Amino acid sequence: MNIAIIATSPRKNSNSLRFSKYLQKVLKTSGFENSTIVDFHHFDIPSVGRGMVQKDDLSLFQAELIGAWEKADLVFFVSPEYNWTVNGDLLNALHQLGSKDFVHLFNNKVFALAGVSNGRGGKIPCLELTTVINKIINFTNQYSVISPRIYESHETAKNLDEHADSTGNHIYESTVKAFVDYALVIANRWVK
């Protein structure tokens, strides 16, 4: 199974990237070596109404994002919570890539959603992303599912160090593992 982990914060060395690296480590302990992280720090998708992503003229970031997503059976979106909502860059990317040239990105996939907060939060971005992704899947007549178990990474910088290693909060560790395991079960059922 191929897995893409998309860290959607544009900030350099963001908590979303830190959590994404931790997810990758948890996946490796579960025997899944084929995961790719895409970092939105290099994001360059034009705003809707100001340009389009051209399938025959992709930037390096666009090619990396689309390439990892295309190959993946399971796609983790890791979104920061900005002012109690989803990251605007991710919404823009979904709007741009939900077009006919890229609609295959929403076909035969399992999506798993994690919201990242420096404090307490992360749920609202996941709920909003569920609505948007489901709408794209439905409207474009694709066949994909969103894993119903979301993850809220509270106090991420306290629970994960700068190397994306756990600082020892066993509840945090076990809930991330349960989130990953659940997504893998859904993906295994769907991919078969």
Secondary structure, DSSP 8 states (H G I E B T S, - for coil): --EEEEE---STT-HHHHHHHHHHHHHHHTT---EEEEEGGG-----TTS----TTS--HHHHHHHHHHHH-SEEEEEEEEETTEE-HHHHHHHHHHTSTTTGGGGSS-EEEEEEE-SSS--HHHHHHHHHHHHHHHHHTT---EE-S--EEETTHHHHB-TTS-B-S-HHHHHHHHHHHHHHHHHHHHHH-
